[in-house]
Amino acid sequence: MTSTLRIALAAAALAAAAPAWSQTAAPQPAPQPAAPPAAQAEAPRTAPAAPREVEVARHGDWRVVCVPEGKPCVMLQDGFNAQGQKIMQVRIRKIPPQQTQAGTVEAAMQVAVPLGVLLPAGVRIQIDRDKPLVAGYTICDRGGCILQQPAPNRLIAAMKKGAKATFTIVAPPNREIPVDISLTGFTAAWNALEP
């Protein structure tokens, strides 16, 4: 599944329910939808082709990519495990200001990880030595699991000032996997985005 299609699916899930960021406990997992009865086998579906993203700028360790029509543009960075394998992608885009339980937000964050993570643990995000935030996954599909939520302005402000963000995911049996994301170029990439 292409990353643009995943964003669209995650955005739809986000619109349905935007859970708050937590500084204490990880969110509870959402109930799983019931599987369709075997007698009602679905016909194979083909997803519409998603527009291909084009890199339009690079700021430090962050890339700015846009669809050919120019909007929406997002800033992104890939994250790697200790063996050098890509296991995460962090995408951030500007959104019109809105009020949430976490305060004013002007950004949406998407964190995509492979299948096999412990869903109740969520993703722990820590900027340098700040107190970590925990957010839950929005959806999982064959391509992996996605966290898609509005990002509190305080998180974006910390990322602008910080040197490193550590995104920690948890694999069975409670094995924490920290993924460091460089914040070099974050502010310049952020300033290049439009809501």
Secondary structure, 3 states (H helix, E strand, C coil): CCHHHHHHHHHHHHHHCCCCCECCCCCCCCCCCCCCCHHHCCCCCCCCCCCCCEEEEEECCEEEEECCCCCCCEEEEEEECCCCCEEEEEEEEEEEEEEECCEEEEEEEEEEECCCCCHHHCEEEEECCCCCEEECCCEEECCEEEEEEEEEHHHHHHHHHCCEEEEEEEECCCEEEEEEEECCCHHHHHHHCCC
